[in-house]
Amino acid sequence: MSDDVNTDEGLPTVCSARGCGQPATWSLLWNNPKIHTPDRRKTWLACDQHKVSLSDFLGARSFLREVEPFPQP
């Protein structure tokens, strides 16, 4: 695996949108209140192109909690 796809810990650093391989620039923090505790956060990564569409998808389901810049390695 190349460094531009995963962090040193092996975690992905590319956009979570289906078929996108662009480097992530945003972290979309979310949870499903029906199955997660209020303090639990799951993360989708987004490139600039997919930030809005992924945020809209999570927001329409009331899952989106925060959007933060994704730290570059």
Secondary structure, DSSP 8 states (H G I E B T S, - for coil): --TTTB-TTS-B-B--STT--SB--EEEEE--TTTS-TT--EEEEE-TTTHHHHHHHHHHTT-EEEEEE----
